[in-house]
Amino acid sequence: MLKHSTVNGKSTTNGSATTSKPDTNGNHAEDDDSGEEEDEKVAGEGGTEGAAKKKRKRKKKSKKAGGANPTKQSDPPRVKLSLLYPSGEYPKGEEVEYRDENLFRTTDEEKRHLDRMNNDFLEEYRYGAEVHRQVRQWAWKNVKPGQTLTEIAEGIEDSVRALTGHPGLEEGDNIKGGVAFPTGVNLDHIAAHYSPNAGNKTVLQKENVMKVDFGVHINGRIVDSAFTMSWDPMYDNLLNAVKAATNTGIKEAGIDARLGEIGEAIQETMESYEVTINGETHPVKCIRNLSGHSINQWNIHGSKSVPIVKSSDQTKMEEGEVFAIETFGSTGNGYVRDDVGSFVVCHRRSTNHSIAGMLPLRKESRCSKEPFNKNCFSWETTERD
């Protein structure tokens, strides 16, 4: 739905637990009036103190508070998201209001009714978006130089499987939800589509610029957000340029928006930045032959492309469509090519920032038999036990 919803909503949760009175040892037990009455009865029969103790009825053991849902996510993320949101209602995130000729959609009773009818469709997206947000926040805090690319990718994908509750090892389980495509961890000049296969020993270095792509799907509703990580402040302006360009694209998107005009706005924002690397100043350029795209159920790459440079494309976004706004910035010449292994590379450093989508999977990925049908996975993924 083109009323854009990002994955940055805060997670809230309600929890409840039973309470009990502490005994003298600090343990909790339920109130037990019958036990106290029995003690008084034994003492009143004139028995010795020892006999009273022997005949005394043992108090009931405390009952553990069971059935209460967890109230926060673990570290690393392993709590199934539906336990944190037992109501089944997930955060909406950021919403961009309709504008211009589409303002009537916020007041027209019929249009609001149709929006409510699409609530199931939106809840699946919100579920996936919140999973992505929580895993992304964990990765942002915990991914550090010295880790291998394989460790990083597996940590992200294991978290996605845990939060969706779909490990994908049983036949048909991955169709219900889980990892949408292989996690991309792209270093420096590699712009996209690099997923480490089994045995990959590449180690993340402090001087690297790494683009992280991962996806979540719920019933084929694919949610993806890519982000760039750098540990050298020298590259901050490069990251800022791409993030600002993505936000511009989101702002310009909407029903009846023309794709060529969105690309023009993105390019204007991106190329207003420059970055100084090792004393040399470079203009930030859009990578002209990469773009965003529409997303269909079960299909990461729909029929429409969203350019990130000015073009004459008069194609319009239409009601009910879902789009990935993806922007790529580079200190190079602004073009990429396929390299050995079919990932995409460009000259010098590059960075990307995307919301809700990703580019086509690299050619090394394959669609295999059950349990990995419908979605494409890398060789490393299909080797899971």
DADA-V596660 format. One record per run of one state. SS is the DSSP state (h for helix, s for strand, l for the rest). FROM is the first residue (numbers start at 0). TO is the last residue. If there is no record, write none. Layout:
ss=SS from=FROM to=TO
ss=SS from=FROM to=TO
//
This chain:
ss=l from=0 to=3
ss=s from=4 to=4
ss=l from=5 to=19
ss=s from=20 to=21
ss=l from=22 to=26
ss=s from=27 to=28
ss=l from=29 to=31
ss=h from=32 to=43
ss=l from=44 to=47
ss=h from=48 to=54
ss=l from=55 to=79
ss=h from=80 to=83
ss=l from=84 to=93
ss=s from=94 to=94
ss=l from=95 to=98
ss=h from=99 to=105
ss=l from=106 to=107
ss=h from=108 to=116
ss=l from=117 to=117
ss=h from=118 to=141
ss=l from=142 to=146
ss=s from=147 to=147
ss=h from=148 to=163
ss=l from=164 to=171
ss=h from=172 to=175
ss=s from=176 to=178
ss=l from=179 to=182
ss=s from=183 to=186
ss=l from=187 to=188
ss=s from=189 to=191
ss=l from=192 to=201
ss=s from=202 to=202
ss=l from=203 to=207
ss=s from=208 to=212
ss=l from=213 to=213
ss=s from=214 to=217
ss=l from=218 to=219
ss=s from=220 to=229
ss=l from=230 to=231
ss=h from=232 to=251
ss=l from=252 to=256
ss=s from=257 to=257
ss=h from=258 to=269
ss=l from=270 to=272
ss=s from=273 to=276
ss=l from=277 to=278
ss=s from=279 to=282
ss=l from=283 to=283
ss=s from=284 to=285
ss=l from=286 to=290
ss=s from=291 to=295
ss=l from=296 to=297
ss=s from=298 to=298
ss=l from=299 to=303
ss=s from=304 to=305
ss=l from=306 to=314
ss=s from=315 to=315
ss=l from=316 to=320
ss=s from=321 to=329
ss=l from=330 to=334
ss=s from=335 to=337
ss=l from=338 to=342
ss=s from=343 to=345
ss=l from=346 to=348
ss=s from=349 to=354
ss=l from=355 to=364
ss=s from=365 to=365
ss=l from=366 to=375
ss=s from=376 to=376
ss=l from=377 to=377
ss=h from=378 to=381
ss=l from=382 to=384
//
